[in-house]
Each structure stands twice: as structure tokens, then as C-alpha cells.
Amino acid sequence: MSNNRGADEAAIQAVLADSYKAWEAGDADAMVANYTADATAIMTGSLRDSCEVIRQNMALAFEGPLAGSSTYNKQLSIRFVGRDAAIVISESAILFAGETEVPADERKVNATWVFEKRDGHWLIAAYHNSPVLAPAQ
């Protein structure tokens, strides 16, 4: 058994990078390619309770309000929980078509990604985000 977490961390970062690229391409199928079938995503006002529901919602969003969008992502931490689980904390935001940087901190969210290693592959098992509060709040 290898205790090399560097390889695991690199594999997780590759999964995230693939997800971000798929978002930029507006490709809902590719975006959930590394999600578990029973993955969940919780965002303000919504619970998406399977990979298929997440895919369907993203496909509709990419055809509508998220057409031409990309994301800003900054990994804040990664923590391994046992051999086959990891939690990634990131700061993220949606960049709408034509934007190159986030115009206001109020659009940023703190995100929690839960990863599970299945059959030697790191997969996204859960995602949750919450708005970053303005410093005065």
C-alpha cells in the first residue's frame, strides 16, 4: 500500500480541472463524467440528488443563463479522510460570457467537494456551495 498522497492530490486536481474545462465548453456530460452515480449537489435553493439530475440541470443551464460562461476557482485546502475520501475547499464564482474576472466578491462562493476513491479512481461524491459574505456582514 502506497502512502503517497501527492499522487492522490494530483488526481483530484485533474478531476477538478476536467470539470472546469467541461463547464467552459458547456458540456454537461463531460462535467459529470467524474461524478459518482449517487452524487449530490447542494446550491442555494436546490438539492440535486444524483449524477443524472446534476447533468440534466447543468445541460439546461448551459443552454440558457450559463451559455458561454466559465468559472473562477481557487483551491483553499485539501484534506484526506482515510484512504479513500478527501474534502476539497475552494473559492469559486461564475464568469458570465465576456467576463474575464469576477466583478464583485458578492458573486463568490465557498465550495466543499467530497471525493471518493472507487476502483482506483477519484470521483466527486458531493458538492455544496455557500455565498461568501461581504466583510461587513
The first five atom37 places (N, CA, C, CB, O) and aatype in JSON, in Angstrom:
{
  "aatype": [12, 15, 2, 2, 1, 7, 0, 3, 6, 0, 0, 9, 5, 0, 19, 10, 0, 3, 15, 18, 11, 0, 17, 6, 0, 7, 3, 0, 3, 0, 12, 19, 0, 2, 18, 16, 0, 3, 0, 16, 0, 9, 12, 16, 7, 15, 10, 1, 3, 15, 4, 6, 19, 9, 1, 5, 2, 12, 0, 10, 0, 13, 6, 7, 14, 10, 0, 7, 15, 15, 16, 18, 2, 11, 5, 10, 15, 9, 1, 13, 19, 7, 1, 3, 0, 0, 9, 19, 9, 15, 6, 15, 0, 9, 10, 13, 0, 7, 6, 16, 6, 19, 14, 0, 3, 6, 1, 11, 19, 2, 0, 16, 17, 19, 13, 6, 11, 1, 3, 7, 8, 17, 10, 9, 0, 0, 18, 8, 2, 15, 14, 19, 10, 0, 14, 0, 5],
  "atom_mask": [
    [1, 1, 1, 1, 1],
    [1, 1, 1, 1, 1],
    [1, 1, 1, 1, 1],
    [1, 1, 1, 1, 1],
    [1, 1, 1, 1, 1],
    [1, 1, 1, 0, 1],
    [1, 1, 1, 1, 1],
    [1, 1, 1, 1, 1],
    [1, 1, 1, 1, 1],
    [1, 1, 1, 1, 1],
    [1, 1, 1, 1, 1],
    [1, 1, 1, 1, 1],
    [1, 1, 1, 1, 1],
    [1, 1, 1, 1, 1],
    [1, 1, 1, 1, 1],
    [1, 1, 1, 1, 1],
    [1, 1, 1, 1, 1],
    [1, 1, 1, 1, 1],
    [1, 1, 1, 1, 1],
    [1, 1, 1, 1, 1],
    [1, 1, 1, 1, 1],
    [1, 1, 1, 1, 1],
    [1, 1, 1, 1, 1],
    [1, 1, 1, 1, 1],
    [1, 1, 1, 1, 1],
    [1, 1, 1, 0, 1],
    [1, 1, 1, 1, 1],
    [1, 1, 1, 1, 1],
    [1, 1, 1, 1, 1],
    [1, 1, 1, 1, 1],
    [1, 1, 1, 1, 1],
    [1, 1, 1, 1, 1],
    [1, 1, 1, 1, 1],
    [1, 1, 1, 1, 1],
    [1, 1, 1, 1, 1],
    [1, 1, 1, 1, 1],
    [1, 1, 1, 1, 1],
    [1, 1, 1, 1, 1],
    [1, 1, 1, 1, 1],
    [1, 1, 1, 1, 1],
    [1, 1, 1, 1, 1],
    [1, 1, 1, 1, 1],
    [1, 1, 1, 1, 1],
    [1, 1, 1, 1, 1],
    [1, 1, 1, 0, 1],
    [1, 1, 1, 1, 1],
    [1, 1, 1, 1, 1],
    [1, 1, 1, 1, 1],
    [1, 1, 1, 1, 1],
    [1, 1, 1, 1, 1],
    [1, 1, 1, 1, 1],
    [1, 1, 1, 1, 1],
    [1, 1, 1, 1, 1],
    [1, 1, 1, 1, 1],
    [1, 1, 1, 1, 1],
    [1, 1, 1, 1, 1],
    [1, 1, 1, 1, 1],
    [1, 1, 1, 1, 1],
    [1, 1, 1, 1, 1],
    [1, 1, 1, 1, 1],
    [1, 1, 1, 1, 1],
    [1, 1, 1, 1, 1],
    [1, 1, 1, 1, 1],
    [1, 1, 1, 0, 1],
    [1, 1, 1, 1, 1],
    [1, 1, 1, 1, 1],
    [1, 1, 1, 1, 1],
    [1, 1, 1, 0, 1],
    [1, 1, 1, 1, 1],
    [1, 1, 1, 1, 1],
    [1, 1, 1, 1, 1],
    [1, 1, 1, 1, 1],
    [1, 1, 1, 1, 1],
    [1, 1, 1, 1, 1],
    [1, 1, 1, 1, 1],
    [1, 1, 1, 1, 1],
    [1, 1, 1, 1, 1],
    [1, 1, 1, 1, 1],
    [1, 1, 1, 1, 1],
    [1, 1, 1, 1, 1],
    [1, 1, 1, 1, 1],
    [1, 1, 1, 0, 1],
    [1, 1, 1, 1, 1],
    [1, 1, 1, 1, 1],
    [1, 1, 1, 1, 1],
    [1, 1, 1, 1, 1],
    [1, 1, 1, 1, 1],
    [1, 1, 1, 1, 1],
    [1, 1, 1, 1, 1],
    [1, 1, 1, 1, 1],
    [1, 1, 1, 1, 1],
    [1, 1, 1, 1, 1],
    [1, 1, 1, 1, 1],
    [1, 1, 1, 1, 1],
    [1, 1, 1, 1, 1],
    [1, 1, 1, 1, 1],
    [1, 1, 1, 1, 1],
    [1, 1, 1, 0, 1],
    [1, 1, 1, 1, 1],
    [1, 1, 1, 1, 1],
    [1, 1, 1, 1, 1],
    [1, 1, 1, 1, 1],
    [1, 1, 1, 1, 1],
    [1, 1, 1, 1, 1],
    [1, 1, 1, 1, 1],
    [1, 1, 1, 1, 1],
    [1, 1, 1, 1, 1],
    [1, 1, 1, 1, 1],
    [1, 1, 1, 1, 1],
    [1, 1, 1, 1, 1],
    [1, 1, 1, 1, 1],
    [1, 1, 1, 1, 1],
    [1, 1, 1, 1, 1],
    [1, 1, 1, 1, 1],
    [1, 1, 1, 1, 1],
    [1, 1, 1, 1, 1],
    [1, 1, 1, 1, 1],
    [1, 1, 1, 1, 1],
    [1, 1, 1, 1, 1],
    [1, 1, 1, 0, 1],
    [1, 1, 1, 1, 1],
    [1, 1, 1, 1, 1],
    [1, 1, 1, 1, 1],
    [1, 1, 1, 1, 1],
    [1, 1, 1, 1, 1],
    [1, 1, 1, 1, 1],
    [1, 1, 1, 1, 1],
    [1, 1, 1, 1, 1],
    [1, 1, 1, 1, 1],
    [1, 1, 1, 1, 1],
    [1, 1, 1, 1, 1],
    [1, 1, 1, 1, 1],
    [1, 1, 1, 1, 1],
    [1, 1, 1, 1, 1],
    [1, 1, 1, 1, 1],
    [1, 1, 1, 1, 1],
    [1, 1, 1, 1, 1]
  ],
  "atom_positions": [
    [[0.84, -1.18, 0.0], [0.0, 0.0, 0.0], [0.89, 1.25, 0.0], [-0.96, 0.0, 1.22], [1.79, 1.38, 0.82]],
    [[0.61, 2.13, -0.92], [1.37, 3.37, -1.02], [0.76, 4.42, -0.11], [1.41, 3.87, -2.48], [-0.46, 4.52, 0.02]],
    [[1.62, 5.2, 0.51], [1.16, 6.28, 1.37], [1.42, 7.63, 0.68], [1.86, 6.22, 2.74], [1.52, 8.65, 1.35]],
    [[1.52, 7.62, -0.64], [1.84, 8.82, -1.41], [0.58, 9.63, -1.68], [2.53, 8.45, -2.72], [-0.15, 9.34, -2.63]],
    [[0.32, 10.62, -0.86], [-0.86, 11.45, -1.05], [-0.67, 12.46, -2.17], [-1.21, 12.17, 0.24], [-1.64, 13.01, -2.69]],
    [[0.59, 12.72, -2.56], [0.85, 13.63, -3.67], [0.19, 13.16, -4.95], [0.0, 0.0, 0.0], [-0.38, 13.96, -5.69]],
    [[0.26, 11.87, -5.23], [-0.38, 11.31, -6.43], [-1.9, 11.42, -6.32], [0.03, 9.84, -6.64], [-2.56, 11.73, -7.31]],
    [[-2.44, 11.18, -5.14], [-3.89, 11.31, -4.94], [-4.32, 12.76, -5.13], [-4.3, 10.81, -3.54], [-5.33, 13.04, -5.78]],
    [[-3.55, 13.68, -4.56], [-3.89, 15.1, -4.7], [-3.85, 15.53, -6.17], [-2.93, 15.97, -3.87], [-4.72, 16.26, -6.62]],
    [[-2.86, 15.07, -6.9], [-2.76, 15.41, -8.33], [-3.95, 14.84, -9.1], [-1.43, 14.87, -8.93], [-4.49, 15.49, -9.99]],
    [[-4.37, 13.62, -8.75], [-5.51, 13.0, -9.43], [-6.79, 13.78, -9.15], [-5.67, 11.54, -8.99], [-7.61, 13.97, -10.05]],
    [[-6.97, 14.22, -7.92], [-8.15, 15.02, -7.56], [-8.14, 16.35, -8.29], [-8.21, 15.25, -6.03], [-9.17, 16.78, -8.8]],
    [[-6.99, 17.0, -8.33], [-6.89, 18.29, -9.05], [-7.17, 18.11, -10.54], [-5.5, 18.91, -8.84], [-7.73, 19.0, -11.17]],
    [[-6.78, 16.96, -11.11], [-7.08, 16.69, -12.52], [-8.58, 16.53, -12.74], [-6.34, 15.41, -12.99], [-9.11, 16.99, -13.75]],
    [[-9.27, 15.88, -11.8], [-10.73, 15.75, -11.9], [-11.38, 17.13, -11.86], [-11.28, 14.86, -10.74], [-12.27, 17.42, -12.66]],
    [[-10.93, 17.98, -10.95], [-11.48, 19.33, -10.87], [-11.21, 20.11, -12.16], [-10.89, 20.08, -9.67], [-12.09, 20.78, -12.69]],
    [[-9.98, 20.02, -12.66], [-9.62, 20.73, -13.9], [-10.49, 20.27, -15.06], [-8.13, 20.52, -14.24], [-10.94, 21.08, -15.87]],
    [[-10.74, 18.96, -15.16], [-11.61, 18.43, -16.22], [-13.02, 18.98, -16.08], [-11.63, 16.9, -16.19], [-13.67, 19.29, -17.08]],
    [[-13.5, 19.08, -14.85], [-14.85, 19.6, -14.61], [-14.94, 21.07, -15.02], [-15.23, 19.43, -13.13], [-15.92, 21.49, -15.64]],
    [[-13.91, 21.86, -14.68], [-13.89, 23.28, -15.05], [-13.84, 23.44, -16.57], [-12.69, 23.98, -14.39], [-14.52, 24.31, -17.12]],
    [[-13.05, 22.62, -17.25], [-12.95, 22.68, -18.72], [-14.29, 22.32, -19.35], [-11.85, 21.73, -19.24], [-14.71, 22.94, -20.32]],
    [[-14.96, 21.31, -18.8], [-16.26, 20.91, -19.33], [-17.28, 22.03, -19.16], [-16.75, 19.63, -18.63], [-18.1, 22.26, -20.04]],
    [[-17.22, 22.72, -18.01], [-18.12, 23.86, -17.8], [-17.88, 24.89, -18.89], [-17.92, 24.5, -16.39], [-18.82, 25.37, -19.53]],
    [[-16.61, 25.25, -19.1], [-16.28, 26.27, -20.1], [-16.75, 25.87, -21.49], [-14.77, 26.52, -20.11], [-17.12, 26.72, -22.3]],
    [[-16.74, 24.57, -21.77], [-17.21, 24.06, -23.06], [-18.73, 23.92, -23.11], [-16.56, 22.71, -23.35], [-19.29, 23.64, -24.17]],
    [[-19.4, 24.12, -21.98], [-20.85, 23.96, -21.93], [-21.27, 22.52, -22.11], [0.0, 0.0, 0.0], [-22.34, 22.25, -22.65]],
    [[-20.44, 21.59, -21.65], [-20.65, 20.16, -21.87], [-21.06, 19.48, -20.55], [-19.37, 19.49, -22.45], [-20.2, 19.1, -19.76]],
    [[-22.36, 19.35, -20.33], [-22.87, 18.77, -19.09], [-22.46, 17.31, -18.93], [-24.39, 18.87, -19.05], [-22.18, 16.87, -17.81]],
    [[-22.4, 16.55, -20.03], [-22.0, 15.14, -19.94], [-20.56, 15.03, -19.43], [-22.13, 14.45, -21.31], [-20.28, 14.23, -18.54]],
    [[-19.66, 15.82, -20.0], [-18.27, 15.78, -19.57], [-18.12, 16.32, -18.16], [-17.39, 16.58, -20.54], [-17.26, 15.87, -17.4]],
    [[-18.95, 17.28, -17.8], [-18.83, 17.87, -16.47], [-19.1, 16.85, -15.37], [-19.78, 19.04, -16.33], [-18.48, 16.91, -14.32]],
    [[-20.02, 15.93, -15.6], [-20.35, 14.93, -14.57], [-19.68, 13.58, -14.82], [-21.84, 14.74, -14.51], [-19.99, 12.6, -14.14]],
    [[-18.77, 13.52, -15.78], [-18.11, 12.25, -16.11], [-17.37, 11.65, -14.92], [-17.14, 12.46, -17.26], [-17.22, 10.43, -14.83]],
    [[-16.9, 12.5, -14.01], [-16.17, 12.01, -12.84], [-16.98, 12.16, -11.56], [-14.84, 12.76, -12.71], [-16.41, 12.34, -10.48]],
    [[-18.3, 12.09, -11.67], [-19.19, 12.09, -10.51], [-19.63, 10.65, -10.24], [-20.42, 13.03, -10.73], [-19.74, 9.85, -11.17]],
    [[-19.87, 10.32, -8.98], [-20.47, 9.03, -8.67], [-21.93, 9.07, -9.12], [-20.35, 8.7, -7.14], [-22.52, 10.14, -9.21]],
    [[-22.51, 7.9, -9.39], [-23.91, 7.85, -9.82], [-24.83, 8.46, -8.77], [-24.33, 6.4, -10.12], [-25.86, 9.06, -9.1]],
    [[-24.47, 8.29, -7.49], [-25.3, 8.79, -6.4], [-24.82, 10.13, -5.85], [-25.34, 7.77, -5.28], [-25.11, 10.48, -4.71]],
    [[-24.08, 10.87, -6.65], [-23.56, 12.17, -6.22], [-24.69, 13.13, -5.87], [-22.67, 12.77, -7.32], [-25.8, 13.02, -6.39]],
    [[-24.37, 14.07, -4.98], [-25.32, 15.12, -4.64], [-24.66, 16.48, -4.83], [-25.83, 14.95, -3.19], [-23.45, 16.63, -4.68]],
    [[-25.48, 17.45, -5.17], [-25.01, 18.83, -5.27], [-26.05, 19.72, -4.58], [-24.79, 19.27, -6.78], [-27.24, 19.68, -4.91]],
    [[-25.58, 20.51, -3.63], [-26.45, 21.43, -2.91], [-25.95, 22.83, -3.19], [-26.49, 21.12, -1.37], [-24.81, 23.18, -2.91]],
    [[-26.85, 23.63, -3.75], [-26.57, 25.03, -4.0], [-27.76, 25.82, -3.5], [-26.29, 25.32, -5.53], [-28.83, 25.26, -3.27]],
    [[-27.6, 27.1, -3.33], [-28.67, 27.92, -2.77], [-30.01, 27.57, -3.43], [-28.36, 29.41, -2.96], [-30.19, 27.74, -4.63]],
    [[-30.92, 27.1, -2.61], [-32.27, 26.81, -3.09], [-32.46, 25.5, -3.82], [0.0, 0.0, 0.0], [-33.56, 25.24, -4.31]],
    [[-31.43, 24.66, -3.91], [-31.65, 23.42, -4.66], [-30.83, 22.25, -4.12], [-31.31, 23.64, -6.11], [-29.71, 22.42, -3.63]],
    [[-31.42, 21.07, -4.23], [-30.74, 19.81, -3.97], [-30.83, 18.99, -5.24], [-31.37, 19.04, -2.75], [-31.92, 18.71, -5.73]],
    [[-29.7, 18.61, -5.77], [-29.64, 17.73, -6.93], [-29.12, 16.4, -6.42], [-28.73, 18.32, -8.1], [-27.97, 16.3, -5.99]],
    [[-29.96, 15.38, -6.47], [-29.69, 14.16, -5.72], [-29.22, 12.95, -6.52], [-30.89, 13.79, -5.0], [-29.37, 11.82, -6.07]],
    [[-28.65, 13.19, -7.69], [-27.99, 12.11, -8.44], [-27.16, 12.73, -9.56], [-29.04, 11.09, -9.02], [-27.37, 13.88, -9.94]],
    [[-26.24, 11.96, -10.07], [-25.42, 12.43, -11.18], [-26.31, 12.83, -12.37], [-24.41, 11.34, -11.6], [-26.05, 13.84, -13.03]],
    [[-27.34, 12.04, -12.62], [-28.21, 12.33, -13.76], [-28.98, 13.63, -13.56], [-29.19, 11.17, -13.98], [-29.14, 14.4, -14.51]],
    [[-29.45, 13.89, -12.36], [-30.17, 15.14, -12.08], [-29.21, 16.32, -12.22], [-30.8, 15.12, -10.65], [-29.57, 17.36, -12.78]],
    [[-27.98, 16.17, -11.72], [-26.98, 17.22, -11.87], [-26.72, 17.48, -13.34], [-25.66, 16.84, -11.14], [-26.67, 18.64, -13.77]],
    [[-26.55, 16.42, -14.12], [-26.3, 16.55, -15.56], [-27.44, 17.27, -16.26], [-26.08, 15.18, -16.2], [-27.21, 18.18, -17.05]],
    [[-28.67, 16.86, -15.98], [-29.84, 17.49, -16.6], [-29.92, 18.97, -16.27], [-31.12, 16.78, -16.15], [-30.17, 19.79, -17.16]],
    [[-29.71, 19.32, -15.01], [-29.77, 20.73, -14.6], [-28.67, 21.54, -15.27], [-29.65, 20.85, -13.09], [-28.93, 22.66, -15.72]],
    [[-27.48, 21.0, -15.35], [-26.38, 21.73, -15.98], [-26.61, 21.87, -17.48], [-25.04, 21.02, -15.72], [-26.31, 22.91, -18.06]],
    [[-27.15, 20.84, -18.13], [-27.44, 20.93, -19.56], [-28.43, 22.07, -19.83], [-28.0, 19.59, -20.09], [-28.23, 22.85, -20.76]],
    [[-29.47, 22.16, -19.03], [-30.45, 23.25, -19.19], [-29.8, 24.61, -18.93], [-31.64, 23.05, -18.23], [-30.06, 25.57, -19.66]],
    [[-28.96, 24.69, -17.91], [-28.3, 25.96, -17.58], [-27.34, 26.38, -18.69], [-27.55, 25.85, -16.26], [-27.26, 27.56, -19.03]],
    [[-26.61, 25.41, -19.27], [-25.67, 25.73, -20.34], [-26.38, 26.19, -21.61], [-24.8, 24.52, -20.66], [-25.81, 26.92, -22.41]],
    [[-27.64, 25.77, -21.78], [-28.43, 26.22, -22.92], [-29.08, 27.58, -22.65], [-29.52, 25.19, -23.26], [-29.53, 28.26, -23.58]],
    [[-29.12, 27.98, -21.38], [-29.8, 29.22, -21.01], [-28.86, 30.2, -20.33], [0.0, 0.0, 0.0], [-27.95, 30.72, -20.97]],
    [[-29.07, 30.45, -19.03], [-28.35, 31.54, -18.36], [-26.84, 31.35, -18.26], [-28.9, 31.7, -16.99], [-26.11, 32.33, -18.09]],
    [[-26.35, 30.12, -18.35], [-24.91, 29.89, -18.25], [-24.23, 29.69, -19.6], [-24.65, 28.68, -17.38], [-23.06, 29.3, -19.66]],
    [[-24.94, 29.95, -20.69], [-24.35, 29.83, -22.02], [-23.13, 30.74, -22.12], [-25.38, 30.18, -23.13], [-23.21, 31.93, -21.81]],
    [[-22.02, 30.2, -22.55], [-20.8, 30.97, -22.75], [-20.06, 31.32, -21.47], [0.0, 0.0, 0.0], [-19.11, 32.1, -21.5]],
    [[-20.49, 30.77, -20.34], [-19.85, 31.1, -19.07], [-18.66, 30.19, -18.79], [-20.87, 30.99, -17.93], [-18.46, 29.16, -19.43]],
    [[-17.87, 30.61, -17.81], [-16.76, 29.8, -17.3], [-16.75, 30.01, -15.8], [-15.37, 30.2, -17.97], [-17.65, 30.64, -15.24]],
    [[-15.72, 29.5, -15.14], [-15.66, 29.65, -13.69], [-14.3, 30.13, -13.24], [-16.0, 28.35, -13.01], [-13.28, 29.86, -13.87]],
    [[-14.31, 30.85, -12.13], [-13.1, 31.22, -11.39], [-13.01, 30.21, -10.25], [-13.15, 32.74, -10.87], [-14.01, 29.98, -9.57]],
    [[-11.85, 29.62, -10.03], [-11.69, 28.63, -8.97], [-10.34, 28.8, -8.3], [-11.84, 27.21, -9.53], [-9.31, 28.91, -8.96]],
    [[-10.37, 28.8, -6.98], [-9.14, 28.89, -6.2], [-9.22, 27.83, -5.1], [-8.93, 30.34, -5.59], [-10.05, 27.93, -4.2]],
    [[-8.37, 26.82, -5.19], [-8.37, 25.79, -4.16], [-7.78, 26.35, -2.88], [-7.59, 24.53, -4.63], [-6.68, 26.91, -2.9]],
    [[-8.51, 26.2, -1.77], [-8.05, 26.69, -0.49], [-7.42, 25.59, 0.36], [-9.2, 27.32, 0.26], [-6.47, 25.85, 1.1]],
    [[-7.94, 24.38, 0.24], [-7.37, 23.28, 1.03], [-7.83, 21.94, 0.48], [-7.76, 23.41, 2.51], [-8.82, 21.83, -0.24]],
    [[-7.08, 20.93, 0.86], [-7.47, 19.54, 0.59], [-7.12, 18.75, 1.85], [-6.76, 18.95, -0.7], [-6.04, 18.9, 2.42]],
    [[-8.06, 17.91, 2.26], [-7.86, 17.11, 3.47], [-8.32, 15.69, 3.17], [-8.63, 17.71, 4.7], [-9.44, 15.47, 2.71]],
    [[-7.45, 14.74, 3.44], [-7.79, 13.34, 3.22], [-8.45, 12.78, 4.47], [-6.55, 12.52, 2.84], [-8.03, 13.05, 5.6]],
    [[-9.5, 11.99, 4.25], [-10.23, 11.35, 5.32], [-10.13, 9.85, 5.07], [-11.74, 11.83, 5.38], [-10.87, 9.29, 4.27]],
    [[-9.2, 9.21, 5.76], [-8.94, 7.8, 5.49], [-8.23, 7.63, 4.16], [0.0, 0.0, 0.0], [-7.66, 8.59, 3.63]],
    [[-8.27, 6.43, 3.63], [-7.57, 6.14, 2.37], [-8.34, 6.55, 1.13], [-7.27, 4.68, 2.29], [-7.74, 6.88, 0.11]],
    [[-9.66, 6.53, 1.22], [-10.48, 6.65, 0.02], [-11.46, 7.81, 0.02], [-11.23, 5.4, -0.18], [-12.48, 7.77, -0.68]],
    [[-11.16, 8.85, 0.79], [-12.03, 10.02, 0.8], [-11.18, 11.27, 0.98], [-13.09, 9.91, 1.93], [-10.13, 11.25, 1.63]],
    [[-11.66, 12.36, 0.4], [-10.98, 13.64, 0.53], [-12.01, 14.75, 0.47], [-9.9, 13.82, -0.58], [-13.06, 14.62, -0.16]],
    [[-11.68, 15.85, 1.14], [-12.52, 17.04, 1.13], [-11.69, 18.19, 0.58], [-13.08, 17.36, 2.56], [-10.61, 18.48, 1.09]],
    [[-12.21, 18.83, -0.45], [-11.54, 19.99, -1.05], [-12.41, 21.22, -0.76], [-11.32, 19.81, -2.61], [-13.63, 21.19, -0.95]],
    [[-11.77, 22.27, -0.29], [-12.45, 23.55, -0.08], [-11.91, 24.52, -1.12], [-12.23, 24.08, 1.4], [-10.7, 24.65, -1.31]],
    [[-12.82, 25.21, -1.79], [-12.4, 26.17, -2.81], [-13.25, 27.43, -2.75], [-12.47, 25.55, -4.22], [-14.33, 27.45, -2.17]],
    [[-12.72, 28.46, -3.37], [-13.46, 29.69, -3.59], [-13.75, 29.72, -5.08], [-12.67, 30.98, -3.1], [-12.84, 29.53, -5.89]],
    [[-15.0, 29.95, -5.44], [-15.39, 29.88, -6.84], [-16.37, 30.99, -7.19], [-16.01, 28.52, -7.16], [-16.96, 31.63, -6.32]],
    [[-16.53, 31.19, -8.47], [-17.53, 32.14, -8.97], [-17.79, 31.83, -10.44], [-17.07, 33.62, -8.77], [-16.95, 31.26, -11.13]],
    [[-18.95, 32.23, -10.9], [-19.29, 32.1, -12.31], [-18.83, 33.37, -13.02], [-20.82, 31.86, -12.51], [-19.09, 34.48, -12.57]],
    [[-18.16, 33.17, -14.15], [-17.81, 34.27, -15.04], [-18.76, 34.17, -16.23], [-16.28, 34.21, -15.5], [-18.7, 33.22, -17.01]],
    [[-19.62, 35.14, -16.36], [-20.57, 35.11, -17.46], [-19.89, 35.5, -18.76], [-21.76, 36.06, -17.18], [-18.8, 36.08, -18.75]],
    [[-20.52, 35.18, -19.88], [-19.94, 35.42, -21.2], [-19.36, 36.83, -21.27], [-21.0, 35.23, -22.31], [-20.03, 37.81, -20.95]],
    [[-18.1, 36.93, -21.7], [-17.43, 38.21, -21.85], [-16.67, 38.67, -20.63], [0.0, 0.0, 0.0], [-15.86, 39.6, -20.73]],
    [[-16.89, 38.06, -19.47], [-16.17, 38.45, -18.26], [-14.84, 37.71, -18.17], [-17.03, 38.18, -17.0], [-14.76, 36.53, -18.52]],
    [[-13.82, 38.39, -17.69], [-12.51, 37.77, -17.5], [-12.12, 37.69, -16.03], [-11.45, 38.54, -18.27], [-11.18, 36.98, -15.67]],
    [[-12.85, 38.41, -15.18], [-12.63, 38.31, -13.74], [-13.94, 38.56, -13.03], [-11.54, 39.32, -13.27], [-14.87, 39.14, -13.58]],
    [[-14.01, 38.1, -11.78], [-15.23, 38.25, -11.0], [-15.4, 39.73, -10.65], [-15.18, 37.37, -9.71], [-14.51, 40.32, -10.05]],
    [[-16.53, 40.33, -11.02], [-16.7, 41.77, -10.81], [-16.93, 42.17, -9.35], [-17.84, 42.26, -11.62], [-16.68, 43.32, -8.98]],
    [[-17.4, 41.24, -8.51], [-17.68, 41.59, -7.12], [-17.57, 40.35, -6.24], [-19.09, 42.22, -6.98], [-17.96, 39.25, -6.64]],
    [[-17.03, 40.54, -5.04], [-16.88, 39.42, -4.12], [-18.23, 38.78, -3.78], [-16.2, 39.87, -2.85], [-18.28, 37.6, -3.43]],
    [[-19.3, 39.55, -3.87], [-20.62, 39.01, -3.55], [-21.02, 37.86, -4.47], [-21.66, 40.11, -3.63], [-21.92, 37.09, -4.14]],
    [[-20.35, 37.73, -5.61], [-20.65, 36.63, -6.53], [-19.82, 35.39, -6.23], [-20.4, 37.07, -7.97], [-20.05, 34.34, -6.83]],
    [[-18.88, 35.49, -5.32], [-18.05, 34.34, -4.98], [-18.77, 33.43, -3.99], [-16.7, 34.8, -4.4], [-19.59, 33.87, -3.18]],
    [[-18.43, 32.14, -4.07], [-18.94, 31.16, -3.12], [-17.78, 30.38, -2.54], [-19.97, 30.21, -3.79], [-16.74, 30.21, -3.18]],
    [[-17.98, 29.89, -1.32], [-17.09, 28.89, -0.76], [-17.71, 27.55, -1.1], [-16.89, 29.07, 0.8], [-18.91, 27.34, -0.91]],
    [[-16.9, 26.64, -1.61], [-17.42, 25.34, -2.04], [-16.72, 24.21, -1.31], [-17.26, 25.18, -3.55], [-15.53, 24.28, -1.01]],
    [[-17.48, 23.18, -1.04], [-16.96, 21.95, -0.46], [-17.19, 20.83, -1.46], [-17.63, 21.63, 0.92], [-18.32, 20.59, -1.9]],
    [[-16.11, 20.15, -1.81], [-16.16, 19.0, -2.7], [-15.79, 17.76, -1.89], [-15.19, 19.18, -3.93], [-14.77, 17.76, -1.2]],
    [[-16.6, 16.73, -1.95], [-16.27, 15.47, -1.28], [-15.92, 14.46, -2.38], [-17.48, 14.97, -0.38], [-16.71, 14.19, -3.28]],
    [[-14.72, 13.91, -2.26], [-14.23, 12.93, -3.23], [-14.18, 11.55, -2.6], [-12.83, 13.32, -3.75], [-13.92, 11.39, -1.41]],
    [[-14.45, 10.56, -3.44], [-14.36, 9.17, -3.03], [-13.53, 8.41, -4.06], [-15.78, 8.53, -2.87], [-13.72, 8.58, -5.27]],
    [[-12.63, 7.59, -3.58], [-11.83, 6.77, -4.48], [-12.53, 5.44, -4.68], [-10.38, 6.57, -3.93], [-12.69, 4.66, -3.74]],
    [[-12.94, 5.18, -5.91], [-13.62, 3.93, -6.26], [-12.84, 3.25, -7.37], [-15.11, 4.18, -6.69], [-12.56, 3.86, -8.4]],
    [[-12.51, 2.01, -7.17], [-11.79, 1.22, -8.18], [-10.55, 1.96, -8.67], [-12.71, 0.89, -9.36], [-10.22, 1.92, -9.86]],
    [[-9.86, 2.64, -7.75], [-8.62, 3.32, -8.09], [-8.78, 4.69, -8.72], [0.0, 0.0, 0.0], [-7.78, 5.31, -9.09]],
    [[-10.02, 5.17, -8.86], [-10.27, 6.48, -9.48], [-10.96, 7.41, -8.49], [-11.13, 6.32, -10.75], [-11.9, 7.01, -7.8]],
    [[-10.49, 8.65, -8.44], [-11.12, 9.65, -7.6], [-12.34, 10.22, -8.31], [-10.13, 10.78, -7.24], [-12.26, 10.65, -9.46]],
    [[-13.48, 10.22, -7.62], [-14.75, 10.71, -8.16], [-15.37, 11.71, -7.2], [-15.72, 9.53, -8.44], [-15.14, 11.66, -5.99]],
    [[-16.17, 12.61, -7.75], [-16.89, 13.58, -6.94], [-18.15, 12.92, -6.41], [-17.22, 14.88, -7.76], [-19.01, 12.48, -7.18]],
    [[-18.27, 12.85, -5.09], [-19.43, 12.23, -4.46], [-20.43, 13.28, -3.98], [-18.99, 11.36, -3.29], [-21.63, 13.0, -3.89]],
    [[-19.93, 14.49, -3.67], [-20.84, 15.54, -3.19], [-20.2, 16.91, -3.43], [-21.17, 15.34, -1.69], [-18.98, 17.06, -3.41]],
    [[-21.06, 17.88, -3.64], [-20.65, 19.27, -3.83], [-21.64, 20.14, -3.09], [-20.56, 19.65, -5.35], [-22.85, 19.89, -3.11]],
    [[-21.14, 21.18, -2.44], [-22.01, 22.14, -1.76], [-21.34, 23.5, -1.84], [-22.28, 21.72, -0.26], [-20.12, 23.61, -1.7]],
    [[-22.13, 24.55, -2.07], [-21.55, 25.88, -2.02], [-22.44, 26.82, -1.23], [-21.32, 26.43, -3.42], [-23.63, 26.6, -1.06]],
    [[-21.81, 27.89, -0.76], [-22.48, 28.9, 0.03], [-21.86, 30.24, -0.3], [-22.4, 28.6, 1.55], [-20.64, 30.33, -0.43]],
    [[-22.66, 31.29, -0.43], [-22.09, 32.61, -0.76], [-21.04, 33.07, 0.24], [-23.19, 33.65, -0.85], [-21.16, 32.84, 1.44]],
    [[-20.01, 33.72, -0.29], [-19.02, 34.37, 0.56], [-19.65, 35.66, 1.07], [-17.67, 34.64, -0.2], [-20.13, 36.47, 0.28]],
    [[-19.66, 35.83, 2.35], [-20.25, 37.04, 2.91], [-19.31, 38.22, 2.76], [-20.61, 36.84, 4.37], [-18.1, 38.07, 2.86]],
    [[-19.87, 39.38, 2.53], [-19.07, 40.61, 2.48], [-18.43, 40.83, 3.85], [-19.94, 41.83, 2.07], [-19.04, 40.47, 4.86]],
    [[-17.23, 41.4, 3.92], [-16.53, 41.59, 5.2], [-17.34, 42.3, 6.26], [-15.28, 42.35, 4.97], [-17.16, 42.03, 7.45]],
    [[-18.23, 43.2, 5.9], [-19.0, 43.97, 6.86], [-20.14, 43.15, 7.46], [-19.56, 45.21, 6.21], [-20.76, 43.58, 8.44]],
    [[-20.43, 41.99, 6.91], [-21.57, 41.2, 7.41], [-21.2, 40.26, 8.5], [-22.19, 40.43, 6.29], [-22.05, 39.54, 9.01]]
  ]
}
